[in-house]
């Protein structure tokens, strides 16, 4: 893996050298220079797969790192005469930055709970080497090595050339993690490589292709088979103006294989054609797609889908839309029941009152043809769904959001025990108030969910309460806090054994933060989080009764010329009252220094 990392780094550095050449070329005088533009910023989070089925909304925060990416976009060249070349913007003086760091956990390295999702850096490491090839004409791209040569790393590069008509993206990332168990298991590893190319051709028509390889070697608890699986994805798309509309063509090839033979190798070939016609106050779109799914030693399966939608602007305050869809499946490889065909029709209307209030109402009818396990009988369950949403301003400082939905199923299929396993009814609702009144802002919300199965006499319900806000205590000090209370309940017709209600969890989560501007260059942020989850846990399962305290204090000194020093101290306490071997008390200490070049 380390050799692969070095190869990827060499590739990125080679691209970086090419980008430097592109920068030199772009700096040359041009009769039609493009206008200067700053690169937009997006945030991407690297996270290893969640390997546990934790109770509702309560797990220890992952010690994963977040990385900031700067995708570039170069505007098209201006057709006006060339103006005098402007002075370079300040960012042109520092196209690159280097961040070095030191990290310590304060606990032994192989701690399964800390490394459940990812592996934080340990010791001295290169947090980020970032280079943005720029010219007076605009941003040409960005290249970055993050946590280079660590267990978890993320390297990416993006280029925009030819006046923004050509885009090339590359991403390589890796993550190592451990199964949260008291037993000794090998380290799991996930590696993702993704490459993207897009070319704009004449008359607004563009073509693109993407390649992605996802490799996962995951080890579970003792007695469970590991997975050594690979997922390869390719797609090719083309789209542009056609016959007063927009035509899009897409073909994708998805292939999954498991080298241990635990799961079947699967190949999915997908094609889709869509056409959108904009008629001013009305737009019509149609899509047709097909899937061919193949598995080793099994007959192929086929899926077709078609969708037609029509959106209409009735007037400046009212919009309406209708959507019709049809799915058809032929899957002889399935040995149990499956949905052979499904049709749905959805209508939606939205209206605005007095510029302050907007309401939306939607209705859907859905019908399925379900083959039974013998593939000789067809059931036709039906669903009807209604949704409503209202949001607006109650007063100059208060906004209201209210929404609700209800779904009912009839003609549900009967199972062998003379009951259905489908939910016969579902209901959801949310009510939220947001108040903004300087120097404070706060919100209160309530969220409910209900699900019923009449034939099984089963009900599952949840009630979630949110409270939070921000307060500007002083010109240099701001406070923020959030409280979430989650309550679950369940009933069932179990004749023996633990009741369903004994598995319904409850939890509380508290978050409190302080931001302090000490001086023009010195800043401090502190955040404290607490969670508690509990249920009867009759099977004494891991992660059923847990609590956690997490404190993070960060001090940042921003010096002249873009230099920064950051010190982060974060003591954590995680407790499992049932499986106490999973308790963890790490103290993360991280020091980073950034300098531009």
C-alpha positions as CSV (number, residue, x, y, z in Angstrom):
1,X,0.0,0.0,0.0
2,X,2.9,2.4,0.8
3,X,4.4,1.8,-2.6
4,X,1.0,2.6,-4.2
5,X,0.9,5.8,-2.2
6,X,4.3,6.8,-3.4
7,X,3.3,6.1,-7.0
8,X,0.1,8.2,-6.6
9,X,2.2,11.1,-5.1
10,X,4.6,10.9,-8.0
11,X,1.6,11.1,-10.4
12,X,0.1,14.1,-8.6
13,X,3.5,15.9,-8.6
14,X,3.9,15.2,-12.3
15,X,0.5,16.8,-12.9
16,X,1.5,19.7,-10.7
17,X,4.5,20.3,-12.9
18,X,2.3,20.3,-15.9
19,X,0.0,22.7,-14.2
20,X,3.0,25.0,-13.5
21,X,3.7,25.0,-17.2
22,X,0.0,25.8,-17.9
23,X,0.3,28.7,-15.5
24,X,3.3,30.1,-17.4
25,X,1.5,29.8,-20.7
26,X,-1.6,31.4,-19.2
27,X,0.4,34.3,-17.9
28,X,1.5,35.1,-21.4
29,X,-0.3,38.1,-23.1
30,X,-3.5,37.2,-24.8
31,X,-5.6,39.3,-27.2
32,X,-8.8,38.1,-25.3
33,X,-7.9,37.4,-21.7
34,X,-10.6,36.0,-19.4
35,X,-11.8,38.0,-16.5
36,X,-10.3,37.2,-13.1
37,X,-12.4,34.9,-11.0
38,X,-11.9,33.4,-7.6
39,X,-12.2,29.7,-7.2
40,X,-15.4,28.6,-5.5
41,X,-14.9,26.3,-2.5
42,X,-16.6,23.1,-1.5
43,X,-16.0,20.8,1.5
44,X,-15.5,17.1,1.1
45,X,-15.4,14.6,4.0
46,X,-13.4,11.4,3.9
47,X,-15.1,8.7,6.0
48,X,-14.7,5.0,6.2
49,X,-17.8,2.8,6.0
50,X,-19.8,2.4,9.2
51,X,-19.2,-1.1,10.4
52,X,-21.8,-1.2,13.2
53,X,-25.5,-1.1,13.5
54,X,-25.6,1.5,16.3
55,X,-28.9,2.6,18.0
56,X,-30.6,5.7,16.8
57,X,-28.4,8.7,16.5
58,X,-25.9,7.8,19.2
59,X,-22.3,6.8,18.4
60,X,-19.0,8.3,19.4
61,X,-17.9,10.9,16.8
62,X,-15.5,9.5,14.3
63,X,-11.9,10.7,14.5
64,X,-12.0,11.3,10.7
65,X,-10.3,14.2,9.0
66,X,-12.1,16.7,6.8
67,X,-10.4,18.1,3.7
68,X,-11.2,21.3,1.8
69,X,-11.2,21.1,-2.0
70,X,-11.2,24.0,-4.4
71,X,-12.7,22.9,-7.7
72,X,-11.8,25.4,-10.4
73,X,-13.9,27.0,-13.0
74,X,-12.4,29.3,-15.6
75,X,-14.8,31.6,-17.3
76,X,-15.0,31.8,-21.1
77,X,-12.9,34.4,-22.8
78,X,-14.4,37.8,-23.3
79,X,-15.2,39.0,-26.8
80,X,-14.5,42.7,-26.0
81,X,-11.2,44.3,-26.8
82,X,-8.4,43.5,-24.3
83,X,-8.3,45.9,-21.4
84,X,-5.1,46.9,-19.7
85,X,-3.7,43.9,-17.7
86,X,-4.7,44.4,-14.1
87,X,-2.3,44.0,-11.2
88,X,-2.2,40.5,-9.8
89,X,-4.6,39.8,-7.0
90,X,-3.1,39.0,-3.6
91,X,-3.9,35.3,-4.0
92,X,-1.6,35.2,-7.0
93,X,1.3,36.0,-4.8
94,X,0.8,32.7,-2.9
95,X,-0.4,30.0,-5.2
96,X,0.7,27.3,-2.8
97,X,0.6,26.4,0.9
98,X,2.3,23.9,3.1
99,X,0.8,22.6,6.4
100,X,2.9,20.4,8.7
101,X,1.4,18.8,11.9
102,X,2.0,16.8,14.9
103,X,-0.7,14.5,16.5
104,X,-0.9,12.3,19.5
105,X,-3.8,10.3,20.9
106,X,-2.6,9.7,24.5
107,X,-3.6,6.0,24.3
108,X,-2.3,2.8,22.7
109,X,-2.4,2.8,18.9
110,X,-4.7,-0.2,18.4
111,X,-7.9,1.0,20.0
112,X,-10.8,-0.4,18.1
113,X,-13.4,2.2,19.2
114,X,-11.2,5.2,18.3
115,X,-10.3,3.7,14.9
116,X,-13.9,2.5,14.2
117,X,-14.3,4.8,11.2
118,X,-10.9,6.0,10.3
119,X,-7.3,6.3,11.6
120,X,-6.2,9.8,12.6
121,X,-2.5,10.7,12.0
122,X,0.0,9.9,14.7
123,X,3.3,11.7,15.2
124,X,4.8,14.2,12.7
125,X,2.9,14.3,9.4
126,X,2.2,16.3,6.3
127,X,-1.3,17.6,6.7
128,X,-1.6,19.3,3.4
129,X,0.6,20.4,0.4
130,X,-1.7,22.5,-1.8
131,X,-0.9,24.3,-5.0
132,X,-3.2,26.5,-7.1
133,X,-1.8,27.3,-10.6
134,X,-3.1,30.8,-11.3
135,X,-2.8,33.4,-13.9
136,X,-4.1,36.9,-14.3
137,X,-6.7,35.4,-16.5
138,X,-8.2,33.3,-13.7
139,X,-8.0,30.1,-11.7
140,X,-6.6,27.1,-13.7
141,X,-7.0,24.4,-11.0
142,X,-5.9,23.0,-7.7
143,X,-3.7,20.2,-6.5
144,X,-3.5,18.9,-3.0
145,X,-1.8,16.1,-1.0
146,X,-3.5,15.6,2.3
147,X,-2.1,13.5,5.2
148,X,0.5,12.1,2.7
149,X,2.0,8.7,3.6
150,X,-0.5,8.2,6.5
151,X,-2.9,5.4,6.9
152,X,-5.7,7.8,5.9
153,X,-4.9,10.2,3.1
154,X,-6.6,12.1,0.3
155,X,-4.9,13.4,-2.8
156,X,-6.7,15.2,-5.6
157,X,-6.1,17.4,-8.6
158,X,-8.4,19.5,-10.8
159,X,-7.7,21.4,-14.0
160,X,-9.8,23.8,-16.1
161,X,-8.2,24.5,-19.5
162,X,-9.1,26.0,-22.8
163,X,-11.2,28.7,-21.4
164,X,-13.0,26.3,-19.1
165,X,-14.1,24.0,-21.9
166,X,-11.9,21.2,-20.7
167,X,-12.0,19.8,-17.2
168,X,-9.9,17.0,-15.7
169,X,-10.3,15.8,-12.1
170,X,-8.4,13.1,-10.2
171,X,-9.0,11.8,-6.7
172,X,-7.2,9.1,-4.7
173,X,-8.1,8.4,-1.0
174,X,-7.5,5.7,1.5
175,X,-8.8,4.9,4.9
176,X,-7.9,2.2,7.5
177,X,-10.3,1.3,10.3
178,X,-11.0,-1.5,12.9
179,X,-14.1,-3.5,13.7
180,X,-15.4,-2.2,17.1
181,X,-14.9,-5.5,19.0
182,X,-13.0,-6.7,22.1
183,X,-11.3,-9.3,20.0
184,X,-8.1,-8.8,18.0
185,X,-9.0,-8.5,14.3
186,X,-6.9,-7.4,11.3
187,X,-7.0,-3.8,10.1
188,X,-9.6,-3.1,7.4
189,X,-8.7,-0.9,4.5
190,X,-10.6,1.0,1.8
191,X,-9.0,2.6,-1.2
192,X,-10.9,4.7,-3.8
193,X,-9.6,6.0,-7.1
194,X,-11.7,8.3,-9.3
195,X,-10.9,10.1,-12.5
196,X,-13.2,12.4,-14.5
197,X,-12.9,14.1,-17.9
198,X,-15.3,16.6,-19.5
199,X,-15.0,18.4,-22.8
200,X,-17.3,21.1,-24.1
201,X,-17.8,21.1,-27.8
202,X,-19.6,23.4,-30.2
203,X,-23.0,24.8,-29.6
204,X,-23.1,24.0,-25.9
205,X,-22.8,20.3,-26.4
206,X,-20.5,18.5,-23.9
207,X,-19.2,14.9,-23.4
208,X,-17.8,13.4,-20.2
209,X,-16.5,10.1,-18.8
210,X,-15.9,8.9,-15.2
211,X,-13.9,6.0,-13.8
212,X,-14.1,4.9,-10.2
213,X,-12.5,1.9,-8.5
214,X,-13.5,1.2,-4.9
215,X,-11.5,-1.5,-3.1
216,X,-12.6,-2.7,0.4
217,X,-10.8,-5.3,2.5
218,X,-13.0,-5.5,5.6
219,X,-12.5,-7.8,8.6
220,X,-15.3,-8.5,11.0
221,X,-15.5,-10.1,14.5
222,X,-14.2,-13.6,15.1
223,X,-16.3,-16.2,13.4
224,X,-17.5,-13.9,10.5
225,X,-16.1,-14.2,7.0
226,X,-14.1,-11.1,5.7
227,X,-14.9,-9.3,2.5
228,X,-12.3,-8.6,-0.2
229,X,-14.6,-6.8,-2.6
230,X,-14.0,-4.5,-5.6
231,X,-16.5,-2.2,-7.2
232,X,-15.6,-0.7,-10.6
233,X,-17.7,2.0,-12.2
234,X,-17.5,3.7,-15.6
235,X,-19.9,6.0,-17.3
236,X,-20.1,8.0,-20.5
237,X,-22.4,10.9,-20.9
238,X,-23.2,13.4,-23.7
239,X,-25.7,16.2,-23.7
240,X,-26.5,19.5,-25.4
241,X,-29.1,21.5,-27.2
242,X,-31.2,19.5,-29.7
243,X,-34.4,20.5,-31.5
244,X,-35.2,23.5,-29.2
245,X,-34.6,21.3,-26.1
246,X,-31.9,19.5,-24.2
247,X,-30.9,15.9,-25.0
248,X,-28.9,13.8,-22.7
249,X,-27.4,10.3,-23.3
250,X,-25.8,8.1,-20.6
251,X,-24.3,4.7,-20.4
252,X,-22.8,3.2,-17.2
253,X,-21.0,0.0,-16.4
254,X,-21.0,-1.2,-12.8
255,X,-19.2,-4.3,-11.8
256,X,-18.9,-5.9,-8.3
257,X,-16.8,-8.9,-7.4
258,X,-15.9,-10.4,-4.0
259,X,-12.5,-12.2,-4.1
260,X,-13.5,-14.4,-1.1
261,X,-16.6,-15.7,-2.9
262,X,-18.8,-14.8,0.0
263,X,-21.1,-12.7,-2.3
264,X,-22.0,-13.2,-6.0
265,X,-20.1,-11.3,-8.6
266,X,-22.6,-8.8,-10.2
267,X,-22.5,-6.8,-13.4
268,X,-25.0,-4.0,-14.1
269,X,-25.1,-2.2,-17.5
270,X,-27.4,0.8,-17.5
271,X,-28.4,3.0,-20.4
272,X,-30.6,6.1,-20.3
273,X,-32.0,8.7,-22.7
274,X,-33.7,11.9,-21.5
275,X,-35.1,15.0,-23.3
276,X,-36.2,18.3,-21.8
277,X,-38.2,20.8,-23.7
278,X,-38.7,24.3,-22.1
279,X,-41.7,26.1,-23.4
280,X,-41.4,29.2,-21.3
281,X,-44.1,28.8,-18.7
282,X,-44.1,25.0,-19.2
283,X,-41.4,22.4,-19.3
284,X,-41.7,18.7,-20.3
285,X,-39.2,16.0,-19.6
286,X,-39.1,12.4,-20.6
287,X,-36.7,9.6,-19.5
288,X,-36.2,6.1,-20.7
289,X,-33.7,3.7,-19.1
290,X,-32.8,0.0,-19.0
291,X,-30.6,-2.2,-16.8
292,X,-29.1,-5.5,-17.6
293,X,-27.9,-7.3,-14.4
294,X,-25.8,-10.4,-14.7
295,X,-24.3,-12.8,-12.2
296,X,-21.9,-15.7,-12.6
297,X,-23.7,-18.9,-13.4
298,X,-27.2,-17.3,-13.3
299,X,-29.6,-16.0,-16.0
300,X,-29.6,-12.3,-16.7
301,X,-32.1,-10.0,-15.2
302,X,-33.6,-6.9,-16.9
303,X,-35.2,-3.7,-15.7
304,X,-36.8,-1.0,-17.7
305,X,-38.1,2.4,-16.4
306,X,-39.8,5.3,-18.1
307,X,-40.8,8.7,-16.6
308,X,-42.7,11.7,-18.0
309,X,-43.0,14.9,-16.1
310,X,-44.7,18.2,-16.8
311,X,-44.1,21.4,-14.8
312,X,-46.3,24.5,-15.4
313,X,-46.0,28.1,-14.1
314,X,-49.7,29.0,-13.7
315,X,-48.9,32.6,-12.7
316,X,-46.3,34.5,-10.7
317,X,-47.5,32.9,-7.5
318,X,-48.5,29.4,-8.4
319,X,-46.6,26.4,-9.8
320,X,-47.9,22.9,-10.6
321,X,-46.3,19.7,-11.8
322,X,-47.3,16.1,-12.7
323,X,-45.1,13.1,-12.8
324,X,-45.8,9.6,-14.3
325,X,-43.4,6.7,-13.9
326,X,-43.4,3.0,-14.9
327,X,-40.9,0.3,-13.7
328,X,-40.8,-3.2,-15.1
329,X,-38.5,-6.0,-13.8
330,X,-37.7,-9.5,-15.0
331,X,-35.4,-11.1,-12.4
332,X,-35.5,-14.9,-12.7
333,X,-32.4,-15.1,-10.4
334,X,-34.6,-14.1,-7.4
335,X,-35.9,-17.2,-5.5
336,X,-38.4,-15.4,-3.3
337,X,-41.1,-12.8,-3.9
338,X,-40.3,-9.6,-5.8
339,X,-42.0,-6.6,-7.4
340,X,-42.4,-7.3,-11.1
341,X,-44.0,-4.0,-12.1
342,X,-44.7,-0.6,-10.4
343,X,-46.6,2.4,-11.6
344,X,-46.9,5.8,-9.9
345,X,-48.6,9.1,-10.5
346,X,-47.7,12.3,-8.6
347,X,-49.3,15.7,-8.7
348,X,-47.9,18.8,-6.9
349,X,-49.0,22.4,-6.6
350,X,-47.3,25.3,-4.8
351,X,-48.7,28.8,-4.1
352,X,-47.3,31.9,-2.5
353,X,-49.4,34.4,-0.4
354,X,-48.4,38.0,0.2
355,X,-44.7,37.2,-0.5
356,X,-44.3,35.9,3.0
357,X,-46.1,32.5,3.0
358,X,-45.7,29.6,0.6
359,X,-47.7,26.3,0.7
360,X,-47.2,23.1,-1.1
361,X,-49.6,20.1,-1.5
362,X,-48.8,16.8,-3.2
363,X,-50.7,13.6,-3.8
364,X,-49.4,10.3,-5.1
365,X,-51.0,7.0,-6.2
366,X,-48.7,3.9,-6.5
367,X,-49.5,0.4,-7.5
368,X,-47.2,-2.7,-7.7
369,X,-47.5,-6.1,-9.1
370,X,-45.8,-8.4,-6.7
371,X,-44.8,-12.0,-7.6
372,X,-45.1,-14.5,-4.7
373,X,-42.3,-16.8,-3.7
374,X,-43.5,-19.5,-6.2
375,X,-43.6,-17.0,-9.1
376,X,-47.0,-18.2,-10.0
377,X,-49.3,-15.7,-8.3
378,X,-49.4,-11.9,-8.5
379,X,-50.6,-9.5,-5.7
380,X,-51.4,-5.9,-6.5
381,X,-50.8,-3.7,-3.4
382,X,-51.7,0.0,-3.7
383,X,-50.5,3.1,-1.8
384,X,-51.9,6.6,-1.6
385,X,-49.7,9.4,-0.1
386,X,-50.6,13.0,0.7
387,X,-48.0,15.7,1.7
388,X,-48.5,19.3,2.8
389,X,-46.0,22.0,3.6
390,X,-46.4,25.6,4.8
391,X,-43.6,28.0,5.6
392,X,-43.6,31.8,6.2
393,X,-42.9,34.7,8.5
394,X,-45.2,35.1,11.5
395,X,-43.6,38.3,12.5
396,X,-40.5,40.3,11.4
397,X,-38.4,38.1,13.7
398,X,-40.1,34.7,13.6
399,X,-40.5,32.1,10.8
400,X,-42.7,29.0,10.9
401,X,-42.2,25.7,9.1
402,X,-45.0,23.1,9.2
403,X,-45.2,19.9,7.1
404,X,-47.0,16.6,7.3
405,X,-47.5,13.4,5.3
406,X,-49.7,10.4,5.5
407,X,-49.4,7.1,3.5
408,X,-51.9,4.3,3.5
409,X,-51.6,0.8,1.9
410,X,-54.5,-1.4,0.9
411,X,-54.8,-4.8,-0.8
412,X,-51.5,-5.7,0.9
413,X,-50.2,-9.3,0.1
414,X,-50.8,-12.0,2.7
415,X,-47.9,-14.0,4.0
416,X,-47.8,-17.6,5.2
417,X,-48.8,-16.6,8.7
418,X,-52.0,-14.9,7.3
419,X,-50.5,-11.4,7.8
420,X,-48.6,-8.8,5.8
421,X,-45.1,-7.6,6.5
422,X,-45.7,-4.3,4.8
423,X,-46.5,-1.1,6.7
424,X,-50.2,-0.5,6.3
425,X,-49.9,3.2,7.3
426,X,-47.2,5.8,7.9
427,X,-47.4,9.4,9.2
428,X,-44.8,12.1,9.6
429,X,-44.9,15.6,10.8
430,X,-42.6,18.5,11.7
431,X,-43.2,21.9,13.3
432,X,-40.3,24.4,13.6
433,X,-40.0,28.0,14.8
434,X,-36.9,30.1,14.0
435,X,-36.5,33.4,15.8
436,X,-33.9,36.0,14.8
437,X,-33.6,39.0,17.1
438,X,-30.2,40.6,17.5
439,X,-28.1,39.7,19.5
440,X,-29.6,36.2,19.6
441,X,-31.1,33.6,17.2
442,X,-32.8,30.4,18.3
443,X,-35.0,27.6,17.1
444,X,-37.4,25.1,18.4
445,X,-38.7,22.1,16.5
446,X,-40.7,18.9,17.0
447,X,-40.6,15.9,14.6
448,X,-42.8,12.8,14.8
449,X,-43.0,9.6,12.9
450,X,-45.6,6.8,13.2
451,X,-45.7,3.4,11.4
452,X,-48.4,0.8,11.7
453,X,-48.9,-2.8,10.6
454,X,-52.5,-3.8,11.4
455,X,-52.3,-7.5,10.7
456,X,-49.2,-7.9,13.0
457,X,-50.6,-5.5,15.6
458,X,-47.3,-3.6,15.4
459,X,-46.6,0.1,15.9
460,X,-43.2,1.9,15.8
461,X,-43.2,5.6,16.8
462,X,-40.5,8.3,17.4
463,X,-40.7,11.8,18.8
464,X,-37.7,14.1,18.4
465,X,-37.3,17.5,20.0
466,X,-34.7,20.1,19.0
467,X,-33.7,23.3,20.8
468,X,-30.8,25.5,19.9
469,X,-29.5,29.0,19.2
470,X,-26.7,31.5,19.0
471,X,-25.9,34.5,21.2
472,X,-23.5,37.4,20.6
473,X,-22.6,38.0,24.2
474,X,-19.8,40.5,23.4
475,X,-18.4,42.0,20.2
476,X,-15.6,39.4,20.5
477,X,-17.5,36.5,22.1
478,X,-20.3,34.4,20.7
479,X,-22.1,31.4,22.2
480,X,-24.0,28.6,20.6
481,X,-25.9,25.5,21.9
482,X,-28.1,22.7,20.8
483,X,-30.2,20.1,22.7
484,X,-31.8,17.0,21.0
485,X,-34.1,14.6,22.8
486,X,-35.1,11.5,21.0
487,X,-37.8,9.1,22.2
488,X,-38.8,5.8,20.5
489,X,-41.6,3.4,21.4
490,X,-42.9,0.1,19.9
491,X,-45.6,-2.4,20.4
492,X,-46.0,-5.9,18.9
493,X,-47.8,-9.2,19.2
494,X,-44.9,-11.3,20.5
495,X,-46.2,-14.4,22.1
496,X,-43.0,-15.0,24.1
497,X,-39.6,-13.6,24.6
498,X,-38.6,-9.9,25.0
499,X,-41.2,-7.4,23.9
500,X,-40.6,-5.1,21.0
501,X,-40.7,-2.1,23.3
502,X,-37.6,-3.3,25.2
503,X,-35.5,-2.6,22.1
504,X,-36.8,1.0,21.5
505,X,-34.0,3.4,22.4
506,X,-34.0,6.9,23.9
507,X,-31.2,9.4,23.7
508,X,-30.2,12.9,24.6
509,X,-27.5,15.0,22.9
510,X,-26.1,18.3,24.1
511,X,-23.7,20.5,22.2
512,X,-22.3,23.8,23.5
513,X,-19.7,26.1,21.9
514,X,-17.8,29.4,22.5
515,X,-16.0,31.5,19.9
516,X,-13.6,34.2,21.2
517,X,-11.7,36.7,19.1
518,X,-8.8,37.5,21.5
519,X,-7.1,39.9,19.2
520,X,-6.8,40.7,15.5
521,X,-4.6,37.6,15.0
522,X,-5.5,35.3,17.9
523,X,-8.7,33.2,18.0
524,X,-10.1,30.5,20.3
525,X,-12.9,28.0,19.8
526,X,-14.2,25.6,22.4
527,X,-16.9,23.0,21.9
528,X,-18.4,20.5,24.4
529,X,-20.7,17.6,23.3
530,X,-22.4,15.0,25.4
531,X,-24.7,12.1,24.5
532,X,-26.5,9.4,26.4
533,X,-28.5,6.5,24.9
534,X,-30.4,3.9,26.8
535,X,-32.9,1.1,26.4
536,X,-33.7,-2.1,28.3
537,X,-31.3,-4.0,26.1
538,X,-32.6,-7.5,27.1
539,X,-29.9,-9.2,25.0
540,X,-27.1,-7.2,26.5
541,X,-25.9,-6.0,23.2
542,X,-22.8,-3.8,22.6
543,X,-23.6,-0.1,21.9
544,X,-27.0,-0.5,23.5
545,X,-26.3,1.6,26.6
546,X,-23.6,4.2,26.0
547,X,-22.6,7.7,26.9
548,X,-19.9,10.1,25.8
549,X,-18.2,13.4,26.7
550,X,-16.2,15.2,24.1
551,X,-14.3,18.5,24.6
552,X,-12.4,20.3,21.8
553,X,-10.4,23.5,22.4
554,X,-8.6,25.1,19.5
555,X,-6.3,28.1,19.6
556,X,-5.3,29.7,16.3
557,X,-2.7,32.4,15.6
558,X,-2.9,34.0,12.2
559,X,0.3,35.8,11.4
560,X,1.3,38.1,8.6
561,X,1.7,36.9,5.0
562,X,-0.8,34.0,5.4
563,X,1.1,32.0,8.1
564,X,-0.9,30.2,10.7
565,X,-0.3,28.2,13.9
566,X,-3.1,26.0,15.4
567,X,-3.1,24.1,18.6
568,X,-6.0,21.6,19.2
569,X,-6.6,19.7,22.4
570,X,-9.5,17.3,22.6
571,X,-10.1,14.9,25.5
572,X,-12.8,12.3,24.9
573,X,-14.6,9.9,27.3
574,X,-16.7,7.0,25.8
575,X,-18.5,4.5,28.0
576,X,-20.4,1.3,27.3
577,X,-22.1,0.1,30.5
578,X,-22.7,-3.4,29.1
579,X,-19.4,-4.1,27.3
580,X,-17.0,-2.1,29.4
581,X,-14.0,-3.3,27.3
582,X,-15.1,-0.9,24.7
583,X,-14.6,2.1,27.0
584,X,-12.2,4.6,25.5
585,X,-10.6,7.8,27.0
586,X,-8.3,9.3,24.3
587,X,-6.9,12.8,24.4
588,X,-6.1,14.1,21.0
589,X,-3.4,16.8,20.8
590,X,-2.7,18.3,17.4
591,X,-0.3,21.1,16.4
592,X,-0.2,22.5,12.9
593,X,1.8,25.2,11.1
594,X,0.8,26.6,7.7
595,X,3.0,28.8,5.4
596,X,2.2,30.0,1.9
597,X,4.7,29.9,-1.0
